[in-house]
Amino acid sequence: MIAIIVGLIITLIVFVVVVTSIQQHKEKLDAEKRVKVSKQKAIIDESEELIFNLSHLPDNPVMVKILNRRSLNAAKAMEELMPEVKGIKKRVQEISSRLKASEELANNKNTTEENFILPDNEQQLVGILQCIKKLRSVLKSEQSKGALDAQTFTGEDQKLATMQLKINIESLIKRGTIAFNKQMLGSARQYFEKALQSLVSSSVKSDYVVTRQVDINEKLEEITDALKNTNAKDAAKKAKSEENELDLLFQPKKKW
């Protein structure tokens, strides 16, 4: 009897250990699934936020299509990981419809060079730059995953790089012009020289880059001439002041 009881106790212990191990393994798998689902949800949220922020940039249906496809892939991954998640099937259908609409728009849209008008508000500019950086990061990520072909990646990244360069250059020119108008010639020259260096070192080669290089060089020549005139005026003023001091020193002494 004692042997039987001991055997039953050992069997029970083994059973509890096995059940506990299975339960822990199941909990671990569920936790890993939840992490993966959260990651996919974050991708969908980020993509939708970027689509919304694209309203502040020139119309780009190809980029909208890329972001919608990214969202759809993430939603399908969520559905595969946890099909029981409430509303996931409906979400997949909604994103599929959006992707189809954006594909049709991208296919029918004629590619044209649009003028991008920069906002005057500095905070809006910072927001646009952040959006562009995120979009370029997404493009690179999608290409590395094989979800984006090299030609599309290069074309869209080039558009964003040009836009990013334009924002930086126009901001520097604006600040340089303000400094020039306030007769802060040294600061003005620094802004324009920085803008010129950015254009020269940029991988972007476009009509905008060529035109702006000419404009900035002309402005730098204007600043150089203004500095020469200012220095000449300062020198003349200093010489006149020294001359007046000498006249006062050597003038005939008055007799009282």
SULWOWO-V791226 format. One line per field, one symbol per residue. ss: DSSP state (@ for helix, = for strand, . for the rest). psi: psi as a letter, one per 40 degrees, with the letter a starting at -180 (. if undefined). burial: 1 if it has 9 or more other ideal C-beta (glycine too) atoms within 8 Angstrom, else 0. A space follows every 10 residues. Layout:
ss: ???
psi: ???
burial: ???
//
This chain:
ss: .@@@@@@@@@ @@@@@@@@@@ @@@@@@@@@@ @@@@@@@@@@ @@@@@@@@@@ @@@@@@.... @@@@@@@@@@ @@@@@@@@@@ @......@@@ @@@@@@@@@@ @@@@@@@@.. .......... .@@@@@@@@@ @@@@@@@@@@ @@@@.....@ @@@@@@@@@@ @@@@@@@@@@ @@@@@@@@@@ @...@@@@@@ @@@@@@@@@@ @.....@@@@ @@@@@@@@@@ @@@@@@@@@@ @@@@@@@@@@ @@@@@@@@@@ ......
psi: dddddddddd dddddddddd dddddddddd dddddddddd dddddddddd ddeeeeiihg dddddddddd dddddddddd dgeehheddd dddddddddd dddddddehh hihihhhhid hddddddddd dddddddddd ddddeeehid dddddddddd dddddddddd dddddddddd defgdddddd dddddddddd eiehhidddd dddddddddd dddddddddd dddddddddd ddddddddde ihhih.
burial: 0000000000 0000000000 0000000000 0011011001 1011011101 1011011001 1111111111 1111111110 1100100100 1100110110 0110110010 0000000100 0001101110 1111110111 0110000100 0110111111 1111111111 1110111011 0000101111 1111110110 0101000011 0110111011 0011011001 0000000000 0000000000 000000
//
